[in-house]
Amino acid sequence: MLQIENLVKKYDDKEILHGISLQVNDGEIYGFIGHNGAGKTTTIRCAVGILPFNSGEIHIDGKNILTDPIWCKSITAYLPDNPDLYENLTAVQFLNFIADIFEMSADKRLDKIASLGRELEIYDMLGDQIKSFSHGQKQKLALISALMHDPRLLVLDEPFVGLDPKAAFTMKNKLVELCEKGGSVFFSSHVLEVVQNLCNQIAIIKEGNIIMQGRTEEIMKSGESLEQIFLNTENM
Amino acid sequence: MKRLWIITKMQLLNLFFQNNSGKKRKIPSVLISGLIMFALSLYYSFLFSSVMETEANVLPAMVSLLGTAIVFFSGVSTSQGMLFGFKDYDMLMAMPLTEKDIVTSKITVYTITQYFYTVLLVIPAMIIHGCRSGADALYFVRAILGFLAFPLIPMVLSVLVGLGMQALTAGKRYGKMLQNAMTVAMIALVYFFSFNSGMNSADPSAGIGVGKIVKYIPSADWYLHGVTENKVSLLLLMAAVGIALYAAFILIYSRSVIRINARGNQGYHVKDFKLKKTAGSSSLGALFRQERQRYFANFTYFLNTSIGMIMMAGFSIYVIFINNPIKDSLIGVIQEYPEGSALVWQTILLSIHVVGQMTCTTGSSISLEGKSLWILKSIPASVREIFTAKIMINLLLILVPSLLSLVGFGIAFCFPPLYYLCGVAMIIAGALFISMLGLLINLRFPKLEYDREAVVIKQSLSAFLSMMVPLFLAIGIMVLYFVTGMVWFYAILAFYVVCDIILYVLLVKYGFERFRKLA
């Protein structure tokens, strides 16, 4: 579903990503971990077509993000770590904006907004201005906007930050649900326990290089926790 | 005291010393902009005083009036975000700072900002007037010392109006719309009053009109007569009233700052929300709607870009119904001399065009995406659609009032059909020009990191250039028109059409790529 090959990204003359390669298969949840400044967000932003990159290739469902950006984006949803939304709109206006962009029918959007709104417990607030939302509520709203158009690839940057335990649980279920339907999830997180329990594949990035990647069970075959494995990579 | 200095210094640095590249420059951009504005102010003051040579004191009268208006109207919008509903409220309140420190720093920063812009307008004009009229050294002392108290009264009044608006509109569903409507009504009232008290005179001399209006604005009147007529008592009166009002403002503000800011930045809530079925629209429609909502929800954005157009449209309607000696004499010229008729209608069209060139929403529209730029970049909408939506809102804001003005002036002065034909062409060409130019400028100088949207709309390089470049170009062209004669009108029209084509090509060739690289 998502294929990144030899991705190189520079900011001015400084190279941030030194040729990253990874592959997220259909029906898989892929966890992407690394310490602050390792290059997780940069990789994710390149993958969803927000950041241009210097060399390498990114394909979503076989199509190149540079040559077919609209098609790639039409089957992808992205949720940033700190979703800054259009604060002057009401939540439902924002969701209708997203629904229009993804060409959702009136019936489908009504159904999706209502069900996801109730599931994430912000239905009663959908008429409120986004400005009045807390960080967690904005996160939930952004999650609804990401899930409502049934993306085939969901890319999330630190999705559990700011969510209450129930919402975090709902989100985990949603990710699994999406993968069971054949979709794929690629997300970064510092919550290693969640990554360990949820992901089929894991990659560890350090200073712009992937230093470890593979299926979760392979990475964890030593019997150590993901936290211990991650801490061991500090010496690599 | 040390902490007060630290937070005040940081806020001033954040306000005046930001730049787009994030790199430290040897000469701060605020200093460069200030010098450019000071030089421009000197130049235009000189030009103005040369043209109005016969009118004594018309330049100081004009700047006293303009200075007061600028402090007042910019104060209404600047106070919101700087004094009320400031975003660093939580951060500051959580720090080991006294409430007094926070209040003092906010007031200091606000006051310095207001003085900064006013000094660039008033002092150069007073210097030019003093030099040209051969004033003695004491005149300059009075002008500079008097200036220290000059902005105080309009500044306090603007804060009071801003506070009133905030109280009436904060947390209300149609609060922003109400705020915009109140501002338009307030400015219309000022216009109406000015027109009827000063300009509605058989005497075409602008100087006399300005002098009449100044009489109704005490602070401007005191400063003008105090400086130019050596009436120190008036300057002392202005200082006393100003300081008393300013002290009262500090007292009221310091007592209510927490209450105001606690509710100032919150959005509105709806009780008993019911989800309704909504018909879908195209991507372009959705993008346009989002742009429109952002525009009308932003008071500063609206105030900075639409007021001129709305006032002009209102004025054109007003002109249809009034009986005015200037209007009658113009109609006389139009009826008696066909050549004079062309001169009048072409001048009116160029005037509509100049006002239109002051309406540039695209100059900040990319910057205003700010941290939410990720939305536009991650949705399946093409750059062409995104740009079209941004340009469409600018076109709408120019075309509707411009066409209304065209019809209004056309009816009022019974212009021939050619007037309408040329008018429509000129308005469309000019609107496309400013919309595309603004977008290109903003793509070249985007400012995506800021704490208040007002910083982008009022203080960014892009906003400054997209306002000044087309405006000076339009004014220059108008001057050229008067110097060279009417034949140039069609050349001007052709110039804008050619520019539109060039700008479109630039937008496609350069702008699309530039947007893709933004992050």
HADDOCK unambig.tbl for C-alpha pairs under 7 A between the chains (distance, minus, plus):
assign (segid A and resid 48 and name CA) (segid B and resid 378 and name CA) 6.28 0.50 0.50
assign (segid A and resid 49 and name CA) (segid B and resid 377 and name CA) 6.86 0.50 0.50
assign (segid A and resid 49 and name CA) (segid B and resid 378 and name CA) 6.37 0.50 0.50
assign (segid A and resid 50 and name CA) (segid B and resid 374 and name CA) 6.59 0.50 0.50
assign (segid A and resid 50 and name CA) (segid B and resid 377 and name CA) 5.18 0.50 0.50
assign (segid A and resid 50 and name CA) (segid B and resid 378 and name CA) 6.04 0.50 0.50
assign (segid A and resid 50 and name CA) (segid B and resid 519 and name CA) 6.65 0.50 0.50
assign (segid A and resid 51 and name CA) (segid B and resid 517 and name CA) 6.61 0.50 0.50
assign (segid A and resid 51 and name CA) (segid B and resid 519 and name CA) 6.00 0.50 0.50
assign (segid A and resid 52 and name CA) (segid B and resid 516 and name CA) 6.96 0.50 0.50
assign (segid A and resid 52 and name CA) (segid B and resid 517 and name CA) 5.80 0.50 0.50
assign (segid A and resid 70 and name CA) (segid B and resid 380 and name CA) 4.55 0.50 0.50
assign (segid A and resid 70 and name CA) (segid B and resid 381 and name CA) 6.36 0.50 0.50
assign (segid A and resid 70 and name CA) (segid B and resid 382 and name CA) 6.70 0.50 0.50
assign (segid A and resid 71 and name CA) (segid B and resid 380 and name CA) 6.94 0.50 0.50
assign (segid A and resid 73 and name CA) (segid B and resid 378 and name CA) 6.37 0.50 0.50
assign (segid A and resid 73 and name CA) (segid B and resid 379 and name CA) 5.88 0.50 0.50
assign (segid A and resid 73 and name CA) (segid B and resid 380 and name CA) 4.87 0.50 0.50
assign (segid A and resid 74 and name CA) (segid B and resid 380 and name CA) 5.06 0.50 0.50
assign (segid A and resid 78 and name CA) (segid B and resid 378 and name CA) 6.84 0.50 0.50
assign (segid A and resid 84 and name CA) (segid B and resid 371 and name CA) 5.90 0.50 0.50
assign (segid A and resid 84 and name CA) (segid B and resid 372 and name CA) 4.99 0.50 0.50
assign (segid A and resid 85 and name CA) (segid B and resid 372 and name CA) 5.64 0.50 0.50
assign (segid A and resid 86 and name CA) (segid B and resid 372 and name CA) 6.89 0.50 0.50
assign (segid A and resid 88 and name CA) (segid B and resid 294 and name CA) 6.65 0.50 0.50
assign (segid A and resid 88 and name CA) (segid B and resid 297 and name CA) 6.51 0.50 0.50
assign (segid A and resid 97 and name CA) (segid B and resid 286 and name CA) 5.51 0.50 0.50
assign (segid A and resid 100 and name CA) (segid B and resid 280 and name CA) 5.61 0.50 0.50
assign (segid A and resid 100 and name CA) (segid B and resid 281 and name CA) 5.57 0.50 0.50
assign (segid A and resid 100 and name CA) (segid B and resid 282 and name CA) 6.04 0.50 0.50
assign (segid A and resid 100 and name CA) (segid B and resid 283 and name CA) 5.79 0.50 0.50
assign (segid A and resid 100 and name CA) (segid B and resid 286 and name CA) 6.00 0.50 0.50
assign (segid A and resid 101 and name CA) (segid B and resid 282 and name CA) 6.90 0.50 0.50
assign (segid A and resid 101 and name CA) (segid B and resid 283 and name CA) 4.58 0.50 0.50
assign (segid A and resid 101 and name CA) (segid B and resid 286 and name CA) 6.75 0.50 0.50
assign (segid A and resid 101 and name CA) (segid B and resid 380 and name CA) 6.83 0.50 0.50
assign (segid A and resid 101 and name CA) (segid B and resid 381 and name CA) 6.85 0.50 0.50
assign (segid A and resid 105 and name CA) (segid B and resid 280 and name CA) 6.45 0.50 0.50
assign (segid A and resid 106 and name CA) (segid B and resid 277 and name CA) 6.17 0.50 0.50
assign (segid A and resid 106 and name CA) (segid B and resid 278 and name CA) 5.67 0.50 0.50
assign (segid A and resid 106 and name CA) (segid B and resid 279 and name CA) 5.33 0.50 0.50
assign (segid A and resid 106 and name CA) (segid B and resid 280 and name CA) 5.96 0.50 0.50
assign (segid A and resid 110 and name CA) (segid B and resid 277 and name CA) 5.80 0.50 0.50
assign (segid A and resid 124 and name CA) (segid B and resid 273 and name CA) 5.69 0.50 0.50
assign (segid A and resid 127 and name CA) (segid B and resid 270 and name CA) 5.61 0.50 0.50
assign (segid A and resid 127 and name CA) (segid B and resid 273 and name CA) 5.76 0.50 0.50
assign (segid A and resid 128 and name CA) (segid B and resid 268 and name CA) 5.87 0.50 0.50
assign (segid A and resid 128 and name CA) (segid B and resid 269 and name CA) 4.44 0.50 0.50
assign (segid A and resid 128 and name CA) (segid B and resid 270 and name CA) 5.43 0.50 0.50
assign (segid A and resid 129 and name CA) (segid B and resid 267 and name CA) 5.24 0.50 0.50
assign (segid A and resid 129 and name CA) (segid B and resid 268 and name CA) 5.43 0.50 0.50
assign (segid A and resid 129 and name CA) (segid B and resid 269 and name CA) 6.45 0.50 0.50
assign (segid A and resid 130 and name CA) (segid B and resid 267 and name CA) 6.92 0.50 0.50
assign (segid A and resid 131 and name CA) (segid B and resid 266 and name CA) 6.18 0.50 0.50
assign (segid A and resid 131 and name CA) (segid B and resid 267 and name CA) 4.75 0.50 0.50
assign (segid A and resid 132 and name CA) (segid B and resid 266 and name CA) 5.29 0.50 0.50
assign (segid A and resid 132 and name CA) (segid B and resid 267 and name CA) 4.33 0.50 0.50
assign (segid A and resid 132 and name CA) (segid B and resid 268 and name CA) 6.48 0.50 0.50
